[in-house]
Amino acid sequence: MVLPITQADLSMAPVYAGALVFTQDGKLLCQLRDDKPHIVAPGIWSCCPGGSVEPGETPHEAIVRELLEEFEVEVTELKSLHTHREYSVEYAGTYHAFQAQLATPIDDVRCNEGQRVSFYKPEQALELPQHPVSLTFLKHYLKSGTGL
């Protein structure tokens, strides 16, 4: 049996930033994660893609960098959505979620990390097998009624 980590342990866990990125017609950028055994949650979707916050970087700076690296996209209306502390061993860390509007044309979105990128209505994205923290952020967004 694996026990959750403590709050003290979490202070040493990684910090992540991710974003719910919406198109003009309200669809959500979703990434099918790589199916490699060395990554967390391989082969499932993320509707809040992002990555690690590097030393000296703010979560805001990290998500701008991650979106550019992974998808070659720029966003507008980037705002904080929610911060979540995850205590399960496999996903332990502090996660900063943002929401944003896609500024890059959809045809110019690239998939430099992961298996592919697709766009789904938020309600459709709920049905995808996905990273549990990503799902937490999507549910938070839908429950809050937060719009761009």
N, C-alpha and C positions, 0 to 999 in steps of 0.2 A: 504494500500500500504506500503510495506517494502522498506525503502530507504537503499542504500549501506552505509557502514560505511566510515568514513573519514580516511585519512592517519594517523592522530593523534590517532584515535581509534585502528588502525591496530597495533600500537606499543605495545598495551596491548593484542593483539590476540595471539593465540598459534603459535608455530613454528613446522613445520613438515618436515620429510625427507622420501623420497620414491625412489624406483629404478626400472628402466626398466632392468630386468634380462633376459639375452639371453642364450639359449642353444647353443651347438656347431653347430647345424643345423639351427640357426637363428630364432628359435621360442622363444616366449616371455612368461614368467611366469605370469599368470593371476589368480587373486583370486576373487572368488565369495564371496562378503562380507556377513557377518551375516545378517539375516533378523529380526533384533531386533529394536523395535521402538526408543530406547534410543541412537542409534548410528547415525551418519551422513551418509546419502546415503545408507540405508539398502537394502539388497537384490539385489544389482547391482554389476557389475564387477569393478575391479581395475587392470589395466595393469602396474601400478606403485605403488605396495603395500609398506607400511611402517607404520610410526606412529609418535607420538610426540617426539620432542627433549626434553630430560629431562634437568633440571637445571644442569649446569656445564658440559654438554655434547656438543660436536660439532655435526653438521648435519652428518658428515662422520661417527663418532662413533655411532650415533643414528641409521643410516640405517644398519650398520653391526649388531648391537644388535637386531633390529627389524626383520631382515631376519633370524637370528638364532632363535629368540623366535617363530616367526610365522610359519617358514617352516623347521627349523633345517638345514639350508643350509649355505654354505660358498661361497663366490664369489671371482673372480680375476678381474683385470683390472677395478677396481672401479674408475670412474671419474665423476666429476661434469658435468651435462648436462645443467641445467637451474634453475634459481630461479624465482618464480612467487609469486606476492603479490595479494591475492584474497580479494576483497572488499565486495562481497555479504555477507549478514549477516549469512546465513546458512553455508557457507564454509570459512568464514573469517580467514585469517592467512597468514603466510609466508611459502611457500612450497619450499624445496630444492630437486631437482630431480638429480639422478645419473643414470648412466648406468653401467652395469657390465656383466661379463661372469659367468655363473653358474659353480662352481667348483665341486659341489656335484653331484653324479650320479642321473639322473632323478628318478630312482626307489626308491631313498632314500629321496626324497622330501616329507615332511609331511605337513599336514594342521592342525596346532594347533589353528588357528584363521580363522574364515570365514567358509563358507559351503563347499568349495572345491577349489582345485587348478587344473588348466588346462594349457596346452601350445598351443599357437596359433601363426601363422605367424602375423607379425605386421598389415598387411592389413586386416586380418580376425578380429583382435582385434578391429579395428576401427568400426566394425559392432556391437560390443557388447554394450548393454546398460551399461554405466559405469559412475563412479564418474567423474564430469566435470573437475576437476583439473587433474586427471589421463589422461583424453582424451586430455587436453591441452598439457601435456608433450609428449604423443605419437605423436601428430601432429607436435610438435616442433622437435622431433627426426626425423620423416620422412621428414619434410621440410628441415632440416639442412643437411641431408645426412650424419650425423655423424655415423661412424661405429666403431666397436670395434677393 
